[in-house]
């Protein structure tokens, strides 16, 4: 799996993207439309209109990597949001790739504390 350290953020493009786009087209989409840096090392996830394909673009030390998954049956439960791009956690990305909703009603919420008493 492509998941890296916790400092790596995951961005999901809402809506669909033409899956004929490869590294150059997707990296231009990340920088021009989403105003994010494709060289940051963060993960950028895209799907097609039928939600049967996911591509994840990321920069790895000295070049771009493009991870691709195609489903033979079913479709991905791609999130809907008002924003063009949605930041999610690594756990939610795993859920998404496993065919689950990223907002699980019974999942424990992530807690982040600044201090311990």
PDB file as gemmi writes it, atoms N, CA and C in Angstrom:
CRYST1    1.000    1.000    1.000  90.00  90.00  90.00 P 1                      
ATOM      1  N   UNK A   1       0.844  -1.181   0.000  1.00  0.00           N  
ATOM      2  CA  UNK A   1       0.000   0.000   0.000  1.00  0.00           C  
ATOM      3  C   UNK A   1       0.885   1.238   0.000  1.00  0.00           C  
ATOM      4  N   UNK A   2       0.378   2.315  -0.513  1.00  0.00           N  
ATOM      5  CA  UNK A   2       1.160   3.525  -0.702  1.00  0.00           C  
ATOM      6  C   UNK A   2       1.156   4.450   0.502  1.00  0.00           C  
ATOM      7  N   UNK A   3       0.441   4.104   1.549  1.00  0.00           N  
ATOM      8  CA  UNK A   3       0.327   5.006   2.689  1.00  0.00           C  
ATOM      9  C   UNK A   3       1.661   5.160   3.388  1.00  0.00           C  
ATOM     10  N   UNK A   4       1.994   6.394   3.674  1.00  0.00           N  
ATOM     11  CA  UNK A   4       3.271   6.709   4.295  1.00  0.00           C  
ATOM     12  C   UNK A   4       3.041   7.248   5.705  1.00  0.00           C  
ATOM     13  N   UNK A   5       3.960   8.012   6.173  1.00  0.00           N  
ATOM     14  CA  UNK A   5       3.903   8.560   7.524  1.00  0.00           C  
ATOM     15  C   UNK A   5       2.683   9.461   7.718  1.00  0.00           C  
ATOM     16  N   UNK A   6       2.351   9.696   8.982  1.00  0.00           N  
ATOM     17  CA  UNK A   6       1.185  10.512   9.315  1.00  0.00           C  
ATOM     18  C   UNK A   6       1.295  11.944   8.812  1.00  0.00           C  
ATOM     19  N   UNK A   7       2.492  12.419   8.582  1.00  0.00           N  
ATOM     20  CA  UNK A   7       2.646  13.803   8.120  1.00  0.00           C  
ATOM     21  C   UNK A   7       2.182  13.979   6.680  1.00  0.00           C  
ATOM     22  N   UNK A   8       2.007  12.881   5.959  1.00  0.00           N  
ATOM     23  CA  UNK A   8       1.526  12.943   4.581  1.00  0.00           C  
ATOM     24  C   UNK A   8       0.013  13.089   4.601  1.00  0.00           C  
ATOM     25  N   UNK A   9      -0.473  14.128   3.944  1.00  0.00           N  
ATOM     26  CA  UNK A   9      -1.911  14.372   3.891  1.00  0.00           C  
ATOM     27  C   UNK A   9      -2.506  13.695   2.666  1.00  0.00           C  
ATOM     28  N   UNK A  10      -3.803  13.442   2.729  1.00  0.00           N  
ATOM     29  CA  UNK A  10      -4.529  12.801   1.639  1.00  0.00           C  
ATOM     30  C   UNK A  10      -5.610  13.763   1.158  1.00  0.00           C  
ATOM     31  N   UNK A  11      -5.586  14.073  -0.133  1.00  0.00           N  
ATOM     32  CA  UNK A  11      -6.582  14.953  -0.733  1.00  0.00           C  
ATOM     33  C   UNK A  11      -7.378  14.163  -1.767  1.00  0.00           C  
ATOM     34  N   UNK A  12      -8.699  14.246  -1.682  1.00  0.00           N  
ATOM     35  CA  UNK A  12      -9.587  13.552  -2.610  1.00  0.00           C  
ATOM     36  C   UNK A  12     -10.258  14.599  -3.486  1.00  0.00           C  
ATOM     37  N   UNK A  13     -10.109  14.448  -4.799  1.00  0.00           N  
ATOM     38  CA  UNK A  13     -10.778  15.342  -5.739  1.00  0.00           C  
ATOM     39  C   UNK A  13     -12.250  14.957  -5.812  1.00  0.00           C  
ATOM     40  N   UNK A  14     -13.122  15.892  -5.501  1.00  0.00           N  
ATOM     41  CA  UNK A  14     -14.552  15.636  -5.543  1.00  0.00           C  
ATOM     42  C   UNK A  14     -15.001  15.667  -7.002  1.00  0.00           C  
ATOM     43  N   UNK A  15     -15.956  14.823  -7.327  1.00  0.00           N  
ATOM     44  CA  UNK A  15     -16.393  14.723  -8.718  1.00  0.00           C  
ATOM     45  C   UNK A  15     -15.534  13.713  -9.444  1.00  0.00           C  
ATOM     46  N   UNK A  16     -15.539  13.796 -10.754  1.00  0.00           N  
ATOM     47  CA  UNK A  16     -14.788  12.816 -11.537  1.00  0.00           C  
ATOM     48  C   UNK A  16     -13.780  13.504 -12.437  1.00  0.00           C  
ATOM     49  N   UNK A  17     -12.793  12.718 -12.853  1.00  0.00           N  
ATOM     50  CA  UNK A  17     -11.709  13.196 -13.706  1.00  0.00           C  
ATOM     51  C   UNK A  17     -11.580  12.229 -14.881  1.00  0.00           C  
ATOM     52  N   UNK A  18     -11.228  12.755 -16.031  1.00  0.00           N  
ATOM     53  CA  UNK A  18     -10.969  11.925 -17.208  1.00  0.00           C  
ATOM     54  C   UNK A  18      -9.755  11.047 -16.907  1.00  0.00           C  
ATOM     55  N   UNK A  19      -9.949   9.746 -16.864  1.00  0.00           N  
ATOM     56  CA  UNK A  19      -8.875   8.830 -16.487  1.00  0.00           C  
ATOM     57  C   UNK A  19      -7.830   8.649 -17.580  1.00  0.00           C  
ATOM     58  N   UNK A  20      -7.997   9.322 -18.718  1.00  0.00           N  
ATOM     59  CA  UNK A  20      -6.921   9.331 -19.707  1.00  0.00           C  
ATOM     60  C   UNK A  20      -5.783  10.224 -19.255  1.00  0.00           C  
ATOM     61  N   UNK A  21      -6.068  11.087 -18.269  1.00  0.00           N  
ATOM     62  CA  UNK A  21      -5.008  11.936 -17.712  1.00  0.00           C  
ATOM     63  C   UNK A  21      -4.006  11.050 -16.984  1.00  0.00           C  
ATOM     64  N   UNK A  22      -2.760  11.382 -17.147  1.00  0.00           N  
ATOM     65  CA  UNK A  22      -1.715  10.659 -16.449  1.00  0.00           C  
ATOM     66  C   UNK A  22      -0.997  11.630 -15.518  1.00  0.00           C  
ATOM     67  N   UNK A  23       0.247  11.419 -15.271  1.00  0.00           N  
ATOM     68  CA  UNK A  23       0.990  12.212 -14.292  1.00  0.00           C  
ATOM     69  C   UNK A  23       0.961  13.705 -14.610  1.00  0.00           C  
ATOM     70  N   UNK A  24       1.278  14.077 -15.841  1.00  0.00           N  
ATOM     71  CA  UNK A  24       1.332  15.499 -16.182  1.00  0.00           C  
ATOM     72  C   UNK A  24      -0.029  16.171 -16.037  1.00  0.00           C  
ATOM     73  N   UNK A  25      -1.073  15.550 -16.573  1.00  0.00           N  
ATOM     74  CA  UNK A  25      -2.411  16.138 -16.504  1.00  0.00           C  
ATOM     75  C   UNK A  25      -2.930  16.240 -15.083  1.00  0.00           C  
ATOM     76  N   UNK A  26      -2.717  15.205 -14.296  1.00  0.00           N  
ATOM     77  CA  UNK A  26      -3.188  15.225 -12.912  1.00  0.00           C  
ATOM     78  C   UNK A  26      -2.395  16.206 -12.062  1.00  0.00           C  
ATOM     79  N   UNK A  27      -1.082  16.301 -12.269  1.00  0.00           N  
ATOM     80  CA  UNK A  27      -0.289  17.251 -11.486  1.00  0.00           C  
ATOM     81  C   UNK A  27      -0.657  18.689 -11.832  1.00  0.00           C  
ATOM     82  N   UNK A  28      -0.983  18.959 -13.099  1.00  0.00           N  
ATOM     83  CA  UNK A  28      -1.439  20.304 -13.476  1.00  0.00           C  
ATOM     84  C   UNK A  28      -2.794  20.600 -12.837  1.00  0.00           C  
ATOM     85  N   UNK A  29      -3.656  19.609 -12.746  1.00  0.00           N  
ATOM     86  CA  UNK A  29      -4.958  19.779 -12.093  1.00  0.00           C  
ATOM     87  C   UNK A  29      -4.770  20.108 -10.611  1.00  0.00           C  
ATOM     88  N   UNK A  30      -3.859  19.414  -9.949  1.00  0.00           N  
ATOM     89  CA  UNK A  30      -3.585  19.662  -8.537  1.00  0.00           C  
ATOM     90  C   UNK A  30      -3.104  21.097  -8.322  1.00  0.00           C  
ATOM     91  N   UNK A  31      -2.171  21.547  -9.153  1.00  0.00           N  
ATOM     92  CA  UNK A  31      -1.611  22.887  -8.932  1.00  0.00           C  
ATOM     93  C   UNK A  31      -2.532  23.996  -9.429  1.00  0.00           C  
ATOM     94  N   UNK A  32      -3.137  23.849 -10.590  1.00  0.00           N  
ATOM     95  CA  UNK A  32      -3.931  24.942 -11.167  1.00  0.00           C  
ATOM     96  C   UNK A  32      -5.333  25.033 -10.569  1.00  0.00           C  
ATOM     97  N   UNK A  33      -6.040  23.932 -10.497  1.00  0.00           N  
ATOM     98  CA  UNK A  33      -7.434  23.979 -10.051  1.00  0.00           C  
ATOM     99  C   UNK A  33      -7.559  23.935  -8.534  1.00  0.00           C  
ATOM    100  N   UNK A  34      -6.768  23.090  -7.884  1.00  0.00           N  
ATOM    101  CA  UNK A  34      -6.895  22.932  -6.436  1.00  0.00           C  
ATOM    102  C   UNK A  34      -5.959  23.837  -5.650  1.00  0.00           C  
ATOM    103  N   UNK A  35      -5.006  24.479  -6.337  1.00  0.00           N  
ATOM    104  CA  UNK A  35      -4.048  25.385  -5.699  1.00  0.00           C  
ATOM    105  C   UNK A  35      -3.234  24.677  -4.612  1.00  0.00           C  
ATOM    106  N   UNK A  36      -2.835  23.439  -4.912  1.00  0.00           N  
ATOM    107  CA  UNK A  36      -1.993  22.663  -4.003  1.00  0.00           C  
ATOM    108  C   UNK A  36      -0.695  22.321  -4.721  1.00  0.00           C  
ATOM    109  N   UNK A  37       0.323  21.963  -3.970  1.00  0.00           N  
ATOM    110  CA  UNK A  37       1.626  21.666  -4.538  1.00  0.00           C  
ATOM    111  C   UNK A  37       1.752  20.164  -4.816  1.00  0.00           C  
ATOM    112  N   UNK A  38       1.788  19.751  -6.075  1.00  0.00           N  
ATOM    113  CA  UNK A  38       1.903  18.316  -6.369  1.00  0.00           C  
ATOM    114  C   UNK A  38       3.268  17.730  -5.985  1.00  0.00           C  
ATOM    115  N   UNK A  39       4.251  18.577  -5.705  1.00  0.00           N  
ATOM    116  CA  UNK A  39       5.583  18.118  -5.303  1.00  0.00           C  
ATOM    117  C   UNK A  39       5.728  17.979  -3.790  1.00  0.00           C  
ATOM    118  N   UNK A  40       4.633  18.148  -3.061  1.00  0.00           N  
ATOM    119  CA  UNK A  40       4.665  18.156  -1.595  1.00  0.00           C  
ATOM    120  C   UNK A  40       4.866  16.777  -0.981  1.00  0.00           C  
ATOM    121  N   UNK A  41       4.620  15.715  -1.732  1.00  0.00           N  
ATOM    122  CA  UNK A  41       4.685  14.371  -1.180  1.00  0.00           C  
ATOM    123  C   UNK A  41       3.345  13.887  -0.656  1.00  0.00           C  
ATOM    124  N   UNK A  42       2.328  14.758  -0.681  1.00  0.00           N  
ATOM    125  CA  UNK A  42       0.989  14.377  -0.252  1.00  0.00           C  
ATOM    126  C   UNK A  42       0.333  13.507  -1.329  1.00  0.00           C  
ATOM    127  N   UNK A  43      -0.710  12.787  -0.948  1.00  0.00           N  
ATOM    128  CA  UNK A  43      -1.433  11.912  -1.856  1.00  0.00           C  
ATOM    129  C   UNK A  43      -2.640  12.639  -2.423  1.00  0.00           C  
ATOM    130  N   UNK A  44      -2.849  12.551  -3.742  1.00  0.00           N  
ATOM    131  CA  UNK A  44      -3.971  13.186  -4.418  1.00  0.00           C  
ATOM    132  C   UNK A  44      -4.760  12.101  -5.150  1.00  0.00           C  
ATOM    133  N   UNK A  45      -6.010  11.881  -4.722  1.00  0.00           N  
ATOM    134  CA  UNK A  45      -6.822  10.786  -5.250  1.00  0.00           C  
ATOM    135  C   UNK A  45      -7.889  11.311  -6.209  1.00  0.00           C  
ATOM    136  N   UNK A  46      -8.090  10.573  -7.297  1.00  0.00           N  
ATOM    137  CA  UNK A  46      -9.052  10.925  -8.341  1.00  0.00           C  
ATOM    138  C   UNK A  46      -9.848   9.684  -8.736  1.00  0.00           C  
ATOM    139  N   UNK A  47     -11.065   9.889  -9.215  1.00  0.00           N  
ATOM    140  CA  UNK A  47     -11.859   8.780  -9.738  1.00  0.00           C  
ATOM    141  C   UNK A  47     -12.476   9.161 -11.070  1.00  0.00           C  
ATOM    142  N   UNK A  48     -12.978   8.146 -11.776  1.00  0.00           N  
ATOM    143  CA  UNK A  48     -13.645   8.382 -13.057  1.00  0.00           C  
ATOM    144  C   UNK A  48     -15.141   8.586 -12.837  1.00  0.00           C  
ATOM    145  N   UNK A  49     -15.870   8.843 -13.921  1.00  0.00           N  
ATOM    146  CA  UNK A  49     -17.298   9.134 -13.846  1.00  0.00           C  
ATOM    147  C   UNK A  49     -18.087   7.965 -13.243  1.00  0.00           C  
ATOM    148  N   UNK A  50     -17.742   6.739 -13.605  1.00  0.00           N  
ATOM    149  CA  UNK A  50     -18.467   5.562 -13.106  1.00  0.00           C  
ATOM    150  C   UNK A  50     -17.972   5.101 -11.744  1.00  0.00           C  
ATOM    151  N   UNK A  51     -16.928   5.749 -11.220  1.00  0.00           N  
ATOM    152  CA  UNK A  51     -16.335   5.442  -9.914  1.00  0.00           C  
ATOM    153  C   UNK A  51     -15.858   3.988  -9.831  1.00  0.00           C  
ATOM    154  N   UNK A  52     -15.280   3.511 -10.927  1.00  0.00           N  
ATOM    155  CA  UNK A  52     -14.713   2.158 -10.958  1.00  0.00           C  
ATOM    156  C   UNK A  52     -13.189   2.173 -10.978  1.00  0.00           C  
ATOM    157  N   UNK A  53     -12.615   3.361 -11.121  1.00  0.00           N  
ATOM    158  CA  UNK A  53     -11.159   3.513 -11.184  1.00  0.00           C  
ATOM    159  C   UNK A  53     -10.738   4.607 -10.210  1.00  0.00           C  
ATOM    160  N   UNK A  54      -9.643   4.354  -9.498  1.00  0.00           N  
ATOM    161  CA  UNK A  54      -9.023   5.376  -8.657  1.00  0.00           C  
ATOM    162  C   UNK A  54      -7.564   5.488  -9.067  1.00  0.00           C  
ATOM    163  N   UNK A  55      -7.113   6.732  -9.205  1.00  0.00           N  
ATOM    164  CA  UNK A  55      -5.695   7.011  -9.399  1.00  0.00           C  
ATOM    165  C   UNK A  55      -5.240   7.894  -8.252  1.00  0.00           C  
ATOM    166  N   UNK A  56      -4.070   7.583  -7.724  1.00  0.00           N  
ATOM    167  CA  UNK A  56      -3.488   8.377  -6.645  1.00  0.00           C  
ATOM    168  C   UNK A  56      -2.110   8.837  -7.101  1.00  0.00           C  
ATOM    169  N   UNK A  57      -1.946  10.142  -7.141  1.00  0.00           N  
ATOM    170  CA  UNK A  57      -0.702  10.774  -7.574  1.00  0.00           C  
ATOM    171  C   UNK A  57       0.070  11.243  -6.354  1.00  0.00           C  
ATOM    172  N   UNK A  58       1.388  11.022  -6.351  1.00  0.00           N  
ATOM    173  CA  UNK A  58       2.219  11.559  -5.279  1.00  0.00           C  
ATOM    174  C   UNK A  58       3.664  11.672  -5.764  1.00  0.00           C  
ATOM    175  N   UNK A  59       4.403  12.553  -5.112  1.00  0.00           N  
ATOM    176  CA  UNK A  59       5.816  12.770  -5.390  1.00  0.00           C  
ATOM    177  C   UNK A  59       6.629  11.949  -4.409  1.00  0.00           C  
ATOM    178  N   UNK A  60       7.581  11.173  -4.904  1.00  0.00           N  
ATOM    179  CA  UNK A  60       8.413  10.336  -4.046  1.00  0.00           C  
ATOM    180  C   UNK A  60       9.884  10.636  -4.310  1.00  0.00           C  
ATOM    181  N   UNK A  61      10.479  11.479  -3.516  1.00  0.00           N  
ATOM    182  CA  UNK A  61      11.891  11.860  -3.515  1.00  0.00           C  
ATOM    183  C   UNK A  61      12.409  12.439  -4.831  1.00  0.00           C  
ATOM    184  N   UNK A  62      12.329  11.699  -5.928  1.00  0.00           N  
ATOM    185  CA  UNK A  62      12.931  12.189  -7.169  1.00  0.00           C  
ATOM    186  C   UNK A  62      12.041  11.981  -8.394  1.00  0.00           C  
ATOM    187  N   UNK A  63      10.762  11.758  -8.159  1.00  0.00           N  
ATOM    188  CA  UNK A  63       9.858  11.598  -9.291  1.00  0.00           C  
ATOM    189  C   UNK A  63       8.432  11.323  -8.852  1.00  0.00           C  
ATOM    190  N   UNK A  64       7.514  11.494  -9.791  1.00  0.00           N  
ATOM    191  CA  UNK A  64       6.112  11.238  -9.512  1.00  0.00           C  
ATOM    192  C   UNK A  64       5.814   9.752  -9.551  1.00  0.00           C  
ATOM    193  N   UNK A  65       4.853   9.340  -8.727  1.00  0.00           N  
ATOM    194  CA  UNK A  65       4.326   7.975  -8.756  1.00  0.00           C  
ATOM    195  C   UNK A  65       2.825   8.072  -9.002  1.00  0.00           C  
ATOM    196  N   UNK A  66       2.309   7.127  -9.738  1.00  0.00           N  
ATOM    197  CA  UNK A  66       0.876   7.085 -10.020  1.00  0.00           C  
ATOM    198  C   UNK A  66       0.377   5.685  -9.698  1.00  0.00           C  
ATOM    199  N   UNK A  67      -0.435   5.601  -8.661  1.00  0.00           N  
ATOM    200  CA  UNK A  67      -1.020   4.342  -8.221  1.00  0.00           C  
ATOM    201  C   UNK A  67      -2.406   4.245  -8.850  1.00  0.00           C  
ATOM    202  N   UNK A  68      -2.769   3.066  -9.339  1.00  0.00           N  
ATOM    203  CA  UNK A  68      -4.001   2.893 -10.110  1.00  0.00           C  
ATOM    204  C   UNK A  68      -4.719   1.640  -9.624  1.00  0.00           C  
ATOM    205  N   UNK A  69      -6.020   1.760  -9.355  1.00  0.00           N  
ATOM    206  CA  UNK A  69      -6.829   0.594  -8.990  1.00  0.00           C  
ATOM    207  C   UNK A  69      -8.107   0.615  -9.808  1.00  0.00           C  
ATOM    208  N   UNK A  70      -8.416  -0.533 -10.437  1.00  0.00           N  
ATOM    209  CA  UNK A  70      -9.648  -0.661 -11.220  1.00  0.00           C  
ATOM    210  C   UNK A  70     -10.478  -1.785 -10.630  1.00  0.00           C  
ATOM    211  N   UNK A  71     -11.746  -1.488 -10.356  1.00  0.00           N  
ATOM    212  CA  UNK A  71     -12.656  -2.501  -9.842  1.00  0.00           C  
ATOM    213  C   UNK A  71     -13.286  -3.270 -11.002  1.00  0.00           C  
ATOM    214  N   UNK A  72     -13.444  -4.552 -10.831  1.00  0.00           N  
ATOM    215  CA  UNK A  72     -14.099  -5.379 -11.843  1.00  0.00           C  
ATOM    216  C   UNK A  72     -15.607  -5.431 -11.617  1.00  0.00           C  
ATOM    217  N   UNK A  73     -16.043  -5.268 -10.377  1.00  0.00           N  
ATOM    218  CA  UNK A  73     -17.456  -5.203 -10.016  1.00  0.00           C  
ATOM    219  C   UNK A  73     -17.613  -4.082  -9.004  1.00  0.00           C  
ATOM    220  N   UNK A  74     -18.843  -3.599  -8.851  1.00  0.00           N  
ATOM    221  CA  UNK A  74     -19.158  -2.556  -7.871  1.00  0.00           C  
ATOM    222  C   UNK A  74     -18.547  -1.207  -8.269  1.00  0.00           C  
ATOM    223  N   UNK A  75     -18.553  -0.268  -7.331  1.00  0.00           N  
ATOM    224  CA  UNK A  75     -17.939   1.039  -7.550  1.00  0.00           C  
ATOM    225  C   UNK A  75     -17.476   1.605  -6.206  1.00  0.00           C  
ATOM    226  N   UNK A  76     -16.586   2.586  -6.280  1.00  0.00           N  
ATOM    227  CA  UNK A  76     -16.094   3.246  -5.078  1.00  0.00           C  
ATOM    228  C   UNK A  76     -17.170   4.175  -4.543  1.00  0.00           C  
ATOM    229  N   UNK A  77     -17.268   4.280  -3.246  1.00  0.00           N  
ATOM    230  CA  UNK A  77     -18.220   5.183  -2.605  1.00  0.00           C  
ATOM    231  C   UNK A  77     -17.530   6.531  -2.425  1.00  0.00           C  
ATOM    232  N   UNK A  78     -17.472   7.273  -3.517  1.00  0.00           N  
ATOM    233  CA  UNK A  78     -16.731   8.533  -3.554  1.00  0.00           C  
ATOM    234  C   UNK A  78     -17.481   9.595  -2.782  1.00  0.00           C  
ATOM    235  N   UNK A  79     -16.790  10.379  -1.972  1.00  0.00           N  
ATOM    236  CA  UNK A  79     -17.475  11.389  -1.151  1.00  0.00           C  
ATOM    237  C   UNK A  79     -18.064  12.523  -1.985  1.00  0.00           C  
ATOM    238  N   UNK A  80     -19.113  13.103  -1.452  1.00  0.00           N  
ATOM    239  CA  UNK A  80     -19.742  14.285  -2.039  1.00  0.00           C  
ATOM    240  C   UNK A  80     -19.501  15.445  -1.079  1.00  0.00           C  
ATOM    241  N   UNK A  81     -19.116  16.579  -1.605  1.00  0.00           N  
ATOM    242  CA  UNK A  81     -18.859  17.748  -0.758  1.00  0.00           C  
ATOM    243  C   UNK A  81     -19.005  19.006  -1.597  1.00  0.00           C  
ATOM    244  N   UNK A  82     -19.108  20.122  -0.918  1.00  0.00           N  
ATOM    245  CA  UNK A  82     -19.226  21.399  -1.611  1.00  0.00           C  
ATOM    246  C   UNK A  82     -17.877  21.866  -2.155  1.00  0.00           C  
ATOM    247  N   UNK A  83     -16.793  21.415  -1.533  1.00  0.00           N  
ATOM    248  CA  UNK A  83     -15.463  21.817  -1.958  1.00  0.00           C  
ATOM    249  C   UNK A  83     -15.044  21.035  -3.199  1.00  0.00           C  
ATOM    250  N   UNK A  84     -14.013  21.517  -3.886  1.00  0.00           N  
ATOM    251  CA  UNK A  84     -13.467  20.796  -5.030  1.00  0.00           C  
ATOM    252  C   UNK A  84     -12.558  19.666  -4.600  1.00  0.00           C  
ATOM    253  N   UNK A  85     -11.928  19.847  -3.445  1.00  0.00           N  
ATOM    254  CA  UNK A  85     -11.009  18.835  -2.926  1.00  0.00           C  
ATOM    255  C   UNK A  85     -11.271  18.691  -1.434  1.00  0.00           C  
ATOM    256  N   UNK A  86     -11.199  17.464  -0.957  1.00  0.00           N  
ATOM    257  CA  UNK A  86     -11.503  17.159   0.426  1.00  0.00           C  
ATOM    258  C   UNK A  86     -10.282  16.507   1.063  1.00  0.00           C  
ATOM    259  N   UNK A  87      -9.872  17.007   2.221  1.00  0.00           N  
ATOM    260  CA  UNK A  87      -8.749  16.397   2.936  1.00  0.00           C  
ATOM    261  C   UNK A  87      -9.300  15.312   3.862  1.00  0.00           C  
ATOM    262  N   UNK A  88      -8.747  14.112   3.746  1.00  0.00           N  
ATOM    263  CA  UNK A  88      -9.182  13.005   4.588  1.00  0.00           C  
ATOM    264  C   UNK A  88      -7.961  12.380   5.249  1.00  0.00           C  
ATOM    265  N   UNK A  89      -8.194  11.494   6.181  1.00  0.00           N  
ATOM    266  CA  UNK A  89      -7.104  10.807   6.857  1.00  0.00           C  
ATOM    267  C   UNK A  89      -6.741   9.504   6.166  1.00  0.00           C  
ATOM    268  N   UNK A  90      -5.665   8.887   6.638  1.00  0.00           N  
ATOM    269  CA  UNK A  90      -5.203   7.621   6.062  1.00  0.00           C  
ATOM    270  C   UNK A  90      -6.233   6.512   6.266  1.00  0.00           C  
ATOM    271  N   UNK A  91      -6.863   6.513   7.423  1.00  0.00           N  
ATOM    272  CA  UNK A  91      -7.887   5.511   7.713  1.00  0.00           C  
ATOM    273  C   UNK A  91      -9.051   5.630   6.732  1.00  0.00           C  
ATOM    274  N   UNK A  92      -9.476   6.865   6.462  1.00  0.00           N  
ATOM    275  CA  UNK A  92     -10.579   7.079   5.532  1.00  0.00           C  
ATOM    276  C   UNK A  92     -10.200   6.687   4.103  1.00  0.00           C  
ATOM    277  N   UNK A  93      -8.925   6.895   3.734  1.00  0.00           N  
ATOM    278  CA  UNK A  93      -8.479   6.462   2.408  1.00  0.00           C  
ATOM    279  C   UNK A  93      -8.555   4.939   2.298  1.00  0.00           C  
ATOM    280  N   UNK A  94      -8.129   4.232   3.333  1.00  0.00           N  
ATOM    281  CA  UNK A  94      -8.235   2.765   3.324  1.00  0.00           C  
ATOM    282  C   UNK A  94      -9.686   2.330   3.175  1.00  0.00           C  
ATOM    283  N   UNK A  95     -10.573   2.999   3.915  1.00  0.00           N  
ATOM    284  CA  UNK A  95     -11.998   2.682   3.806  1.00  0.00           C  
ATOM    285  C   UNK A  95     -12.487   2.907   2.381  1.00  0.00           C  
ATOM    286  N   UNK A  96     -12.130   4.039   1.815  1.00  0.00           N  
ATOM    287  CA  UNK A  96     -12.560   4.381   0.458  1.00  0.00           C  
ATOM    288  C   UNK A  96     -12.096   3.326  -0.540  1.00  0.00           C  
ATOM    289  N   UNK A  97     -10.840   2.910  -0.445  1.00  0.00           N  
ATOM    290  CA  UNK A  97     -10.306   1.915  -1.367  1.00  0.00           C  
ATOM    291  C   UNK A  97     -10.893   0.526  -1.128  1.00  0.00           C  
ATOM    292  N   UNK A  98     -11.414   0.289   0.080  1.00  0.00           N  
ATOM    293  CA  UNK A  98     -12.069  -0.984   0.386  1.00  0.00           C  
ATOM    294  C   UNK A  98     -13.562  -0.969   0.064  1.00  0.00           C  
ATOM    295  N   UNK A  99     -14.057   0.141  -0.470  1.00  0.00           N  
ATOM    296  CA  UNK A  99     -15.464   0.209  -0.858  1.00  0.00           C  
ATOM    297  C   UNK A  99     -16.395   0.708   0.220  1.00  0.00           C  
ATOM    298  N   UNK A 100     -15.852   1.299   1.263  1.00  0.00           N  
ATOM    299  CA  UNK A 100     -16.670   1.805   2.354  1.00  0.00           C  
ATOM    300  C   UNK A 100     -16.828   3.314   2.249  1.00  0.00           C  
ATOM    301  N   UNK A 101     -17.829   3.834   2.938  1.00  0.00           N  
ATOM    302  CA  UNK A 101     -18.016   5.284   3.047  1.00  0.00           C  
ATOM    303  C   UNK A 101     -16.901   5.853   3.923  1.00  0.00           C  
ATOM    304  N   UNK A 102     -16.470   7.070   3.640  1.00  0.00           N  
ATOM    305  CA  UNK A 102     -15.412   7.655   4.482  1.00  0.00           C  
ATOM    306  C   UNK A 102     -15.969   8.187   5.794  1.00  0.00           C  
ATOM    307  N   UNK A 103     -17.258   8.400   5.857  1.00  0.00           N  
ATOM    308  CA  UNK A 103     -17.905   8.838   7.099  1.00  0.00           C  
ATOM    309  C   UNK A 103     -18.651   7.648   7.679  1.00  0.00           C  
ATOM    310  N   UNK A 104     -17.991   6.896   8.532  1.00  0.00           N  
ATOM    311  CA  UNK A 104     -18.597   5.728   9.165  1.00  0.00           C  
ATOM    312  C   UNK A 104     -19.319   6.181  10.435  1.00  0.00           C  
ATOM    313  N   UNK A 105     -20.596   5.877  10.522  1.00  0.00           N  
ATOM    314  CA  UNK A 105     -21.376   6.323  11.679  1.00  0.00           C  
ATOM    315  C   UNK A 105     -20.959   5.624  12.964  1.00  0.00           C  
ATOM    316  N   UNK A 106     -20.369   4.431  12.871  1.00  0.00           N  
ATOM    317  CA  UNK A 106     -19.995   3.708  14.074  1.00  0.00           C  
ATOM    318  C   UNK A 106     -18.497   3.731  14.348  1.00  0.00           C  
ATOM    319  N   UNK A 107     -17.744   4.446  13.557  1.00  0.00           N  
ATOM    320  CA  UNK A 107     -16.297   4.494  13.766  1.00  0.00           C  
ATOM    321  C   UNK A 107     -15.963   5.474  14.888  1.00  0.00           C  
ATOM    322  N   UNK A 108     -14.867   5.197  15.564  1.00  0.00           N  
ATOM    323  CA  UNK A 108     -14.406   6.122  16.597  1.00  0.00           C  
ATOM    324  C   UNK A 108     -13.782   7.339  15.935  1.00  0.00           C  
ATOM    325  N   UNK A 109     -14.088   8.495  16.454  1.00  0.00           N  
ATOM    326  CA  UNK A 109     -13.528   9.734  15.914  1.00  0.00           C  
ATOM    327  C   UNK A 109     -12.058   9.857  16.312  1.00  0.00           C  
ATOM    328  N   UNK A 110     -11.265  10.508  15.456  1.00  0.00           N  
ATOM    329  CA  UNK A 110      -9.869  10.799  15.795  1.00  0.00           C  
ATOM    330  C   UNK A 110      -9.835  11.898  16.841  1.00  0.00           C  
ATOM    331  N   UNK A 111      -9.065  11.690  17.885  1.00  0.00           N  
ATOM    332  CA  UNK A 111      -8.897  12.704  18.923  1.00  0.00           C  
ATOM    333  C   UNK A 111      -7.457  13.178  18.911  1.00  0.00           C  
ATOM    334  N   UNK A 112      -7.269  14.485  19.004  1.00  0.00           N  
ATOM    335  CA  UNK A 112      -5.927  15.056  19.041  1.00  0.00           C  
ATOM    336  C   UNK A 112      -5.870  16.037  20.202  1.00  0.00           C  
ATOM    337  N   UNK A 113      -5.061  15.677  21.193  1.00  0.00           N  
ATOM    338  CA  UNK A 113      -4.906  16.513  22.364  1.00  0.00           C  
ATOM    339  C   UNK A 113      -3.555  17.215  22.326  1.00  0.00           C  
ATOM    340  N   UNK A 114      -3.526  18.417  22.887  1.00  0.00           N  
ATOM    341  CA  UNK A 114      -2.292  19.170  22.960  1.00  0.00           C  
ATOM    342  C   UNK A 114      -1.515  18.874  24.245  1.00  0.00           C  
ATOM    343  N   UNK A 115      -2.241  18.556  25.311  1.00  0.00           N  
ATOM    344  CA  UNK A 115      -1.588  18.278  26.591  1.00  0.00           C  
ATOM    345  C   UNK A 115      -2.222  17.063  27.242  1.00  0.00           C  
ATOM    346  N   UNK A 116      -1.488  16.488  28.190  1.00  0.00           N  
ATOM    347  CA  UNK A 116      -1.983  15.359  28.975  1.00  0.00           C  
ATOM    348  C   UNK A 116      -1.972  15.791  30.425  1.00  0.00           C  
ATOM    349  N   UNK A 117      -3.050  15.537  31.146  1.00  0.00           N  
ATOM    350  CA  UNK A 117      -3.133  15.935  32.570  1.00  0.00           C  
ATOM    351  C   UNK A 117      -2.802  14.785  33.452  1.00  0.00           C  
TER     352      UNK A 117                                                      
END                                                                             
